[in-house]
Amino acid sequence: MNDIIDADLAAHRDWLADPATGRRLRLVDAALAGADLAGAELAEAELIRVDLAGADLRGANLSKAVLTEVDLSVARLDGAMLFEATLSNTRLDGAALVGADLVGARLLECQLVGADLTEASLIKAELWRCDLRDAILERADARRVSVLRGSLSGARVAGADLSYAVIDDTDLTGVDLATTTRTGAHVDIPS
């Protein structure tokens, strides 16, 4: 990575420790495709139109971060923390989010085609107009998740916990819910 980004990350870590020092990370129009950000401290950062395609963000902390028009296609986010993060118009096609924490996250008009969310935690997450075609959500903890006006077509959901989930006006073509837990779930299949 370049020295400017390294300095920005250091200033952000300082800001997180003491807001009177350092500064909040705000990246706009940055090209960081393939960057190694494994374990990076990005909590509460703001990323706008950042290219992180193929980046390594395994174990990174993006809790309460705001990502707008970020490209995370085929990025590695295994074990990443996205607790209460907000992602708008963000691409995660083919991304690996195995075991990622998306508790309370808000995903608005995001692309997750073929993304791997195996054993991810999506408790109380909100996915509005998101495309999860062919995504893998096997053994995901998606209790109280809301999936509205999106697509889960062809998604693999074996063993997922969808208790009290709300899935409304969402394409479920080819999705086998038979092996999911759906206690109290509301699943409305569009006609």
N, C-alpha and C positions, 0 to 999 in steps of 0.2 A: 504494500500500500504506500501511498505517497505521504510525505512529511506533513502536508497540510491536513489531511484526514486524521493522521495520528495525533496531531496537535488538537484538532477539534474533539476527538474522542477523549483525550486527556482533560480538556477543559470541561467536557460534559461530566466526566467522572467526578471532577472537583465540584461542579454545580450540584450533582446529586448528593454529595456528602455535606455540602454547605452552600445553599443558594446565594449567599453573599460573595462566594468565590466562584470562579469559573463562569461558564455560560451553558445554557441549554443547547443541545445539538439541533441544528436546523440545516438540513441539506436540501438544496434545490438544484435540479438539473445536473446531478452528479453521475458520472460514468464509473461504476464500481463492479462491472460484470466480472464474475469469477473471483472476487475479493475474498480473502481469508479473514472473516470476522467471527470465527468460532469463539464462543464464550464472551463476546463483546457486551459491554454494558451500554445498552441503548434505551433503557427505561425512560419513558416520557419524551423521547426524541421526536422530532417532526421531520419526515422524509417526504419530499414532493418531487415527482417525476425523476426518481432515482433508478438507475439501471443496476440491479443486483442479480441479473440473470446468472445462474450457475454459481452464485456465491456460496461460501461455506459459513453458515450462521448456526451451526450445531451448538446447542447449549447457550445461545445468546439470550440476553434479557431484553425483550421489547415490551415489557409490561407498560400499559397506559401510553404506548407510543401511538402516533398518528401517522399513517402511511397513506398517501394520496397519489394515485397513478404510478405506483412503484412496480417495477418488473422483477418478480422473484421466480420467474419460470425456471424450472429444474434446479432451484436452489436447495441446499441442504439445511433444514430447520429442525432436524431431529432433536427432541428434548428442549427445544427453545421455549421460552416463556413469553406468551403473548397475552397475558392476563389483562383483561379489560382494554386491550388495544383496539383501535379503530382503523379499519382498512377500507378505503374507498377506491373503486376502479383499479384494484390491484390485481396483477397477474401472478398466479401461483400454479400455472399449468405444469404438471409433471414434478412439482416440488415434493420433497420428502419432509413430512411433519410427523414422523413416527414418535409417539409419546410426547408430542408437544402439548403445552398448556395454553388452551384458548378459552379458559373459563371467563365468562362475561364479555368476550370479545364481540365486536360489531363488525361484520363484513357486509359492505354495501356494494352491489354490482361488481363482485369480484369473479375472476375466472380461476377455477381449481380443477380443470379438466385433467383427469388422470393423476391427481395429487394423491399421495399416500398419507392418510391420517390414521393409520393403524395404531390402536391403543392411545389415541389422542384424547385429551379431556376437553369437551366442548360444553360443559355444564353452563346453562343459562346463556350460551352464545346466541347471537342473532345473525342470521344469514338472509339477507334480503336481495332478491334478484341475482343470486349467485349461481354459476354454472359449475356443478360438481359431476358432470357426466364422467362415467367410468372411474370415479374416485374410489379409493379404498378406505372404508371406515370400519374395518373389522375390529371388533372388541373395543370400539371407541366408547367413552363414557359421555353420552350426549343427553343426559337427563335435563329436562326442561329447555332443551334447545328449541329455537324457533327458526324454521326454514320456510320462507314465504316467497312465492312467485319465482321460483328458481327451477333448477333441473338436477335430479339425482339419477337420471336415466343411466342404466347399466352399472350403477354404483354397487360395490360389494360391501354389505353391512352385517355379515355373519357375526353373531355374538355381541353386537352393539347394544348398549342400554339406551333406549329411547323413552324411558319412563317420563310421563308428563310432558313429552315433546309436543310441539305444535308444528305440523307440516301441512301447509295450506297452499293450494294453487301451485303445486310443484309437480313436475313430470317425474313419475316413478316407474316409467317403462323399463321392464327387465329387472326391477329390484325385488329381491326375495326377502320379505320381512319375516318369514316363518321362524328364523332362528334368533330374532331380536327380542329384547324385553321391551314391552310396550305398555306397561301398567299406566293407566290413566292418560295415555297418549291420544292426541287428536290428529288423525291423518285424513285429510280431505283430498281425494284424487280428482284433478280437473277432468271435466267431461269433454 
